[in-house]
């Protein structure tokens, strides 16, 4: 069969949002575009909160010094900080070119990341099945079938959490992961693409595997914890679909893996492999394992669909794990369980992607042509009921503004902004603050914290704890002026950002006050 025939067939099978010779939009093109518009508006209407301050601070530091940025939140060297990824570098370069601040860049990153995610989902599902409605149903299962308690973490892609984390590196990395899985599946199965029409030893075939490896290396650099789920998914596709393990085949997959490691190892801003033994963030991630049934139980509606896929693979291929979704789910569950048993709770960050096999197996199953048997009809009604329950209990407030809400749905977190304080603080000036919101957000405006809020490999954790202790001592009502002055001199503190119930020290002068929160900004005199 000629190469041009194969290429034309690939074009006819192009997914939504991919382009090609399609005369009319596919269902996923229509619903994907509508979803992109609605979620972009939903993301923009909610004030940025939580980890957004950290990511905005990273952009500000790269905007100031693209090649040698300082620590994201302190007046310290930033060499070795894993926040300075290729994704952040692109954001910093964009900020330098446009003159936009960190907050604006993070805000604009949301729709872009969502586009990467949606196109990746389209590619991913079309590798699994040609059913035109499968990516639509998989998308809605992914954003609705979680649980009946709010799960708000970076990398969780329910409607509610999307309003906060679309602009995060994790969302971009997950979008790339769907692309990587789709390409891995195509290479493993040998349908379309360079492996099919050039041949196993062709130059394009080799470059295809190198490019795939580079993509996994990029995911590793952008969001290392997501790369764990990405690699497990890749293993599932290769183990499930690859046939004929000739030396040339093994060599091509080894080349892809080596390329990924080389891309990651030559990144000059930080050593991603140093994160392997880092336990500094495990304690904060222990909460991921708490309340798991309430956060995820609706996704279990996809278990029958995944079981059907595994059974079909067992009948046709001889082994259940020949289905990549079934094997992916098993591998990711093992990784999550390892995090719990070992105390390395950061592995729980892949819980959001662990649900993907359940959600998309369900979408593929329900996209089957009619007539349906009793079992599939029952599964369909269960999916509809689960989606309604998930939407009404947790997700509705993400897309239904309070002004249009007749019920009183839970809304996304509404954090205050600190632009009123940032107008007085020059970039690089250090701040001591006692507020939960302010300590997470103020660095996003370019100021420094005397004690960074998050662990970072660029700063020894023992030093960060000493700084936190010094800040607590400064804010202690029993502290003397001399003790406070010593802390201020040691960490070059210029400003205090204090909650309304905190007494302003005698050596500080109030400069501004927030009408929203009652917090005060005071200048520290030497």
C-alpha positions, -999 to 999 in steps of 0.1 A, spaced: 0 0 0 14 34 -10 24 60 15 0 87 2 -30 63 6 -20 58 42 -16 95 48 -51 102 33 -66 76 56 -49 92 85 -64 125 75 -99 111 73 -95 97 108 -82 130 122 -96 139 155 -116 170 165 -96 201 169 -69 186 146 -81 199 113 -79 179 81 -104 174 52 -135 171 73 -164 189 57 -183 195 89 -174 198 126 -172 166 146 -192 164 179 -159 169 198 -150 200 178 -184 215 187 -185 205 223 -148 210 228 -149 246 215 -180 253 237 -163 238 267 -131 258 261 -151 290 260 -172 283 291 -143 271 312 -121 300 301 -147 325 312 -153 305 344 -115 306 351 -113 343 344 -142 353 367 -127 337 398 -98 356 416 -66 336 414 -58 319 447 -38 292 464 -6 281 444 -12 309 418 9 332 439 39 309 437 35 306 399 31 343 395 62 349 416 82 325 394 71 345 363 82 378 380 116 364 389 122 351 353 109 384 339 136 402 359 164 377 353 156 352 326 189 333 327 198 336 364 165 341 384 165 345 421 146 323 445 109 325 437 99 339 471 131 353 487 161 374 481 183 343 477 199 324 448 174 305 427 198 279 412 183 245 416 147 255 420 124 230 402 99 258 395 122 271 367 109 246 342 107 251 304 71 261 308 80 288 333 108 300 311 84 304 283 61 324 306 90 346 317 101 353 282 65 362 273 63 385 302 95 402 292 83 407 256 48 420 265 56 438 298 28 419 316 31 409 352 32 375 367 -5 375 376 -15 385 341 6 358 325 -8 331 348 -43 343 340 -36 341 303 -20 307 306 -53 291 316 -71 291 282 -38 281 265 -33 251 288 -70 242 283 -65 241 246 -35 218 250 -55 196 273 -86 194 250 -66 187 218 -46 160 238 -78 144 249 -91 143 213 -59 126 201 -59 102 231 -95 90 226 -92 86 189 -63 62 194 -86 41 216 -116 41 193 -130 57 161 -164 64 178 -171 101 172 -189 107 205 -162 89 226 -141 120 233 -171 141 242 -184 115 267 -149 110 280 -144 147 285 -176 151 305 -169 120 326 -135 135 334 -148 168 346 -180 155 364 -173 120 378 -152 126 409 -170 126 442 -195 145 463 -168 163 483 -147 190 469 -112 178 457 -91 210 452 -56 201 442 -33 210 413 -37 183 387 -73 175 396 -95 183 366 -130 184 379 -150 215 369 -146 231 403 -108 226 406 -103 238 370 -115 273 379 -84 275 401 -56 255 384 -60 259 346 -31 283 346 -8 259 365 21 239 350 3 207 361 -25 214 336 -1 220 308 18 188 317 -14 167 318 -24 181 284 11 170 271 6 136 288 -26 130 268 -7 139 236 22 116 247 -1 86 254 -18 91 220 15 91 202 28 62 222 -3 42 213 1 49 176 37 39 177 30 7 197 1 -3 175 17 8 143 -14 26 128 -6 56 108 23 79 114 60 74 107 63 38 118 36 26 93 46 43 61 83 47 64 93 14 79 108 2 111 143 13 101 134 45 84 148 79 94 114 93 102 106 63 124 138 70 144 130 107 147 94 98 157 107 79 187 132 106 195 105 132 194 83 110 216 111 107 241 117 144 241 80 149 249 82 127 279 114 145 290 95 178 287 67 165 309 93 154 335 107 189 336 74 208 336 58 188 364 78 158 377 50 141 396 28 141 365 56 124 346 52 94 369 16 88 357 27 97 321 54 70 321 31 44 337 6 51 309 33 47 283 43 14 298 6 3 296 3 12 259 36 -4 249 30 -36 270 -6 -38 257 -2 -31 220 33 -37 210 38 -69 191 70 -85 178 97 -76 203 126 -78 177 159 -61 186 150 -32 164 118 -26 182 135 -28 216 161 -4 203 135 22 192 118 22 226 151 23 244 160 53 222 128 70 233 135 64 269 171 76 266 160 107 248 136 116 276 164 112 302 189 132 281 164 161 276 157 161 314 194 158 324 206 187 302 182 213 316 204 239 331 181 255 357 177 225 381 185 188 385 152 170 382 167 138 394 175 154 427 138 154 435 138 116 438 149 115 474 133 148 484 108 143 512 102 180 521 67 181 506 54 147 517 39 160 549 16 184 532 5 158 507 -7 133 534 -41 150 531 -45 136 496 -51 102 512 -77 115 536 -114 114 526 -106 96 493 -141 79 490 -158 112 492 -135 128 467 -135 100 441 -164 75 445 -184 86 415 -155 76 392 -162 40 402 -191 40 378 -164 34 352 -153 2 368 -177 -20 348 -166 -4 315 -129 -10 324 -137 -46 334 -154 -52 301 -123 -39 283 -101 -62 303 -123 -92 297 -124 -86 259 -86 -82 259 -83 -115 278 -105 -133 253 -89 -119 222 -53 -114 233 -50 -140 260 -42 -115 288 -64 -88 305 -34 -64 306 -33 -62 268 -59 -34 273 -38 -3 280 -65 14 301 -69 -16 324 -31 -19 328 -27 19 332 -53 18 361 -36 -11 378 -1 5 376 -13 39 388 -32 23 417 1 6 427 20 38 426 -6 55 448 -6 26 472 32 28 473 29 65 483 7 55 512 27 25 525 61 42 521 50 76 536 61 93 503 27 109 501 36 131 471 28 101 449 -8 108 458 -6 137 434 -13 113 405 -47 104 420 -64 127 395 -48 109 365 -55 75 382 -92 82 374 -86 87 337 -88 50 327 -122 47 345 -136 79 331 -125 73 295 -133 36 295 -168 47 304 -169 73 277 -157 48 250 -182 22 261 -212 46 261 -202 59 226 -211 25 211 -237 24 184 -272 15 193 -291 -7 199 -278 -12 234 -282 -43 256 -296 -41 291 -261 -39 307 -250 -9 286 -283 9 292 -279 4 329 -244 17 327 -256 47 308 -282 56 333 -258 51 361 -233 75 343 -261 101 338 -271 99 375 -235 101 387 -229 131 365 -259 149 378 -250 141 414 -214 153 409 -226 185 391 -252 194 417 -231 186 448 -197 199 438 -191 211 403 -220 234 395 -207 265 412 -177 265 388 -199 275 358 -230 290 375 -222 325 388 -238 334 422 -259 360 405 -276 334 383 -277 306 409 -312 297 421 -300 270 445 -269 283 463 -242 260 449 -208 260 465 -186 285 447 -149 284 441 -127 299 468 -128 337 467 -94 350 479 -86 387 483 -61 405 460 -31 424 473 -27 449 445 -34 476 471 -3 466 490 18 459 460 15 495 448 37 505 477 62 476 478 90 477 453 101 444 436 126 426 457 117 442 490 111 418 518 78 414 537 68 398 569 32 388 570 10 368 593 -20 362 570 -28 329 553 -39 345 521 -11 371 520 17 347 526 6 327 496 -1 356 473 21 387 480 52 373 463 33 370 431 36 408 428 74 407 428 81 412 465 100 388 487 91 370 518 114 369 548 103 332 551 92 314 519 59 297 522 68 265 502 98 242 504 122 245 475 154 227 466 170 261 460 168 268 497 179 243 524 148 233 543 167 238 576 173 274 567 137 279 557 126 266 590 150 290 608 134 318 588 99 307 598 110 306 634 124 341 632 92 354 617 72 338 645 95 354 670 91 388 653 53 385 654 53 373 691 35 400 712 61 395 738 90 403 715 111 434 722 119 462 697 155 451 698 146 415 690 124 426 661 150 450 648 176 422 647 152 400 626 144 429 603 181 436 597 191 400 592 164 394 565 163 430 551 127 434 560 111 466 546 74 459 552 48 443 575 15 430 560 -6 422 591 -41 410 597 -65 433 615 -61 417 649 -23 419 649 -7 449 667 15 471 646 49 474 662 60 509 674 88 511 649 65 506 619 43 532 602 10 522 586 9 531 549 -22 514 536 -52 494 547 -75 469 529 -112 477 529 -119 441 521 -100 423 548 -89 450 572 -52 441 568 -27 468 571 6 475 553 32 491 575 67 503 566 95 491 589 119 518 600 155 508 607 
